[in-house]
Amino acid sequence: MNRRRPVQTEAVQSVRGKEVAMELRQLLYFITCARCGSLTTAAEELFTTQPHVSMVIRELEKELGTRLFLRRSNGVELTEAGSRVYGYAQDALRNAELFRSVGREQREHSLRVLTNNSSNMAVMLTAFYNERTQGDAGTPSLYMQFTECGIEKMIEFISGNEYDLGFLFVPDTKRSALRYLIDRRQLTFTLLLDTDLVLYVGKNHPLASRDFVTPEELATLSFIQLEDDFFTVEDLLTGSPAFRRQTLAIRRVVRTNSDHMMIRMLEKTELCNLGSYWLRDSYRQYDFRRIPVAGMEGRIAFGYISRKSESFDADTADFLDFLRRTIQSDAVGQN
């Protein structure tokens, strides 16, 4: 059986006010001993000898200034301090693996994308992946990293160079706030299209056959909505006279960050969802109805944020071109 040999990289930590230099190899030995409960069994797994494992553990205990194991006749057992160190050691080895993975990923084609909750983007990324990898044999030629999050977290991730594109919906009442936040982080927003505030309902909902609903009618419904975000599209309703006078309010029965929960509730209950869209057929597989809210047409911007003065790599540029072509084709199909 092939096993990865111990890593020699050093980690420096402060313990009891002094600098302690420890090798990841020591942490690997420590974790293996704790998991096996035996120095002899750990030595076999690490392809070394029991005396060598014992020496490495003693060195680690000396550096940390505390005992990590109780030696028993039938093996070893973690001390209280050892139990605490065990969690830290796991994190250190996990982070070391993440550092190594960065180099591997960068040698591949990569696409790093964020979005606020949107099944539309999941549909698009799946279609793009299939287009790019169609006919590939063996390992796919595209590495993809995709995360859903709130807009404020999205800004943090992109400015920190952890992702390259963040797709989002922004109501027109919050566009100036978005510009203020992203300018401070040297980011820019690129508009792809303006879209509408809509009501999503299941196919058996009493409103399913309606061509539109008024803002006032929304106050009579029960909703499942995504968790609160400063840029929520629900804020558009504050511009409606009845809502501005606070004589009406949206009745939120369920709050969630799960698209699966959203889909299930819309399929199986009377609950509605207030949101936006940019792909006409995104929910067709679930047979939902999308009903425009009167007076809220073109009030929501869909686009992406990215770092200023930074050119996109080939994979990111290809995805943006794919996205624009799809949006244009969808718009033509609606005419």
Residue pairs with C-beta under 8 A, 6 or more apart in sequence:
3 45
3 46
3 47
5 47
6 24
6 25
6 28
6 29
6 46
7 23
7 24
7 25
7 28
7 96
8 23
8 24
8 25
9 23
9 24
9 96
10 21
10 22
10 23
10 24
11 21
11 22
11 23
11 24
11 27
11 92
11 96
12 19
12 20
12 21
12 22
13 19
13 20
13 22
14 20
15 63
15 64
15 65
16 65
20 63
20 64
21 63
22 60
22 63
24 92
24 93
24 96
25 56
26 56
26 57
26 59
26 60
27 60
27 89
27 92
27 93
28 46
28 93
29 42
29 46
29 53
29 56
29 57
29 60
30 57
30 60
30 68
30 85
30 86
30 89
31 86
31 89
31 90
31 93
32 42
32 45
32 46
33 39
33 42
33 53
33 57
33 69
33 76
34 69
34 76
34 78
34 82
34 86
35 42
36 42
36 45
36 75
37 75
37 76
37 77
38 74
38 75
38 76
39 50
39 53
39 54
39 57
39 75
39 76
40 50
41 75
42 53
43 49
43 50
43 52
43 53
46 53
57 68
57 69
60 68
61 67
61 68
61 69
64 81
64 85
66 79
66 81
67 79
67 81
67 82
68 78
68 79
68 81
68 82
68 85
69 76
69 77
69 78
69 79
69 82
70 76
70 77
70 78
70 79
78 86
105 143
108 141
108 142
108 143
109 132
109 141
109 142
109 143
109 314
109 315
110 142
110 143
110 144
110 145
110 313
110 315
111 125
111 128
111 142
111 143
111 144
111 145
111 164
111 315
111 316
111 319
112 145
112 162
112 163
112 164
112 165
112 316
113 121
113 125
113 144
113 145
113 146
113 147
113 163
113 164
113 165
113 166
113 167
113 319
114 146
114 147
114 148
114 149
114 154
114 157
114 158
114 163
114 165
114 166
114 167
115 121
115 146
115 147
115 148
115 166
115 167
115 168
116 148
116 149
116 150
116 151
116 154
116 167
116 168
116 169
116 226
116 229
116 231
117 148
117 226
117 257
117 259
117 262
118 148
118 167
118 169
119 259
119 263
119 282
119 283
120 277
120 278
120 279
120 282
121 146
121 167
122 146
122 259
123 279
123 282
124 279
124 322
124 323
124 326
125 144
125 146
125 319
127 322
127 326
128 318
128 319
128 322
128 323
129 140
129 142
129 144
131 322
132 141
132 142
132 318
133 140
133 141
133 142
142 315
145 163
147 157
147 163
148 257
148 259
149 157
150 227
150 229
150 230
150 231
151 166
151 168
151 170
151 178
151 229
151 230
151 231
152 181
152 229
152 230
154 163
154 166
154 168
154 305
155 166
155 181
155 182
155 185
155 187
155 305
157 163
157 166
158 164
158 165
158 166
158 185
158 187
158 305
158 306
158 307
159 185
159 186
159 187
159 307
161 307
164 306
164 307
164 312
164 313
164 316
165 304
165 305
165 306
165 316
165 319
165 320
166 304
166 305
166 306
167 302
167 303
167 304
168 231
168 302
168 303
168 304
168 305
169 195
169 231
169 233
169 275
169 276
169 300
169 301
169 302
170 178
170 189
170 231
170 300
170 301
170 303
171 197
171 231
171 232
171 233
171 235
171 236
171 299
171 300
171 301
172 236
172 299
172 300
172 301
173 235
173 236
173 238
173 239
174 230
174 231
174 235
175 301
177 230
177 231
178 189
178 231
179 189
182 188
182 189
182 305
186 307
186 308
186 309
187 305
187 306
187 307
187 308
188 305
188 306
188 307
188 308
189 303
189 304
189 305
190 303
190 304
190 305
190 306
191 301
191 302
191 303
192 278
192 302
192 303
192 304
192 323
192 324
192 327
193 278
193 301
193 302
193 303
193 327
193 331
194 298
194 299
194 300
194 301
194 302
195 276
195 277
195 278
195 298
195 300
195 301
195 302
196 276
196 277
196 292
196 293
196 296
196 297
196 298
196 299
196 300
197 233
197 236
197 274
197 275
197 276
197 292
197 293
197 296
197 299
197 300
198 274
198 275
198 276
198 277
198 290
198 291
198 292
198 293
199 207
199 213
199 218
199 221
199 272
199 273
199 274
199 290
199 291
199 292
199 293
200 266
200 272
200 273
200 274
200 275
200 283
200 288
200 289
200 290
200 291
201 207
201 208
201 266
201 272
201 273
201 288
201 289
201 291
202 208
202 266
202 267
202 268
202 269
202 270
202 287
202 288
202 289
203 287
203 288
203 289
205 270
205 272
205 289
207 213
207 221
207 272
207 289
207 291
208 289
209 289
210 291
211 291
211 292
212 291
212 292
212 293
212 294
213 291
213 292
213 293
213 294
214 293
214 294
214 295
215 237
215 240
215 242
215 243
215 248
215 293
215 294
215 295
215 296
216 240
216 242
216 248
218 237
218 248
218 250
218 274
218 293
219 242
219 243
219 248
219 249
219 250
219 251
221 251
221 272
222 251
222 253
222 270
222 271
222 272
223 250
223 251
223 252
223 253
223 254
223 271
223 272
223 273
223 274
224 252
224 253
224 254
224 255
224 256
224 261
224 262
224 265
224 266
224 269
224 271
224 272
224 273
225 232
225 234
225 250
225 252
225 254
225 255
225 256
225 273
225 274
226 232
226 255
226 256
226 257
226 262
226 275
227 255
227 256
227 257
228 255
233 274
233 275
233 276
233 300
234 250
234 274
236 296
236 299
236 300
237 243
237 250
238 244
240 248
240 295
242 248
243 249
250 274
253 271
254 261
254 265
254 271
256 262
262 273
263 286
265 271
266 272
266 273
266 286
266 288
267 286
267 288
274 293
276 300
276 302
277 290
278 302
278 327
278 330
279 326
279 327
279 330
280 330
280 333
280 334
281 330
283 290
304 320
306 312
312 320
